[in-house]
Amino acid sequence: MNLRLGDTAPDFTQDSTEGKINFYEWAGDSWVVLFSHPKDFTPVCTTELGEVSRLKLQFQQRNVKVIGLSVDPLDDHRRWAEDIAETQGYALNFPLLADADRHVSDLYGMIHPNASDTTTVRSVFVIDPNKKVRLTITYPASTGRNFEELLRVIDSIQLTEQYKVATPVNWHQGEDVIIVPSVTDEEAKDRFPEGWTTVKPYLRVVHQPGSSVH
Ligand code: BEZ
């Protein structure tokens, strides 16, 4: 399955370190980060899962639930979780799907056979409360992901939802943003009463709405 932006994220039921999970029920009205790692007891994956555990509060503050996956069995997940806590300083605090039958991996296209036909690649899906896919990222097995960057993109997507602004290159929280082209100047007067700067008619820069940083 080749999932693309705007597609409906497939529902599934699978075993996890927190018991059997039905994805839609578990997700409820939250945003979701569903991500795969190649293999338990491997070094880069160990650092990644520790980091995601460290960032738990950051995800919660954005109404995001996180769920991991690999095709390893539950028993391996449980034993490996002890290593993560021991070596990374953060214990696993989100469910890890044990997708030994590859049900979810196949639904989400997480196995790329020309890279490896036995393990998942480093896939990330951000899924909104309507179960639409809003972001996909794929990294190779040898490169650990930057989960702070993932939070940055989630912030951008959620800002667009809330305020009809887009975020420019290398944007970070509190920096100026861009009024989306579909908002007319007339509408913008209501939405951004403090005004904006028109660099070009299609490039209108405004302070980040809702931010105390100016
Ligand atoms: C790792 O997590 O270190 C890793 C996993 C699979 C292939 C290469 C590296």
Residues whose N, C-alpha, C, O or C-beta is under 5 A from the ligand:
A	BS01	BEZ	P38 T42 P43 V44 C45 A141 S142
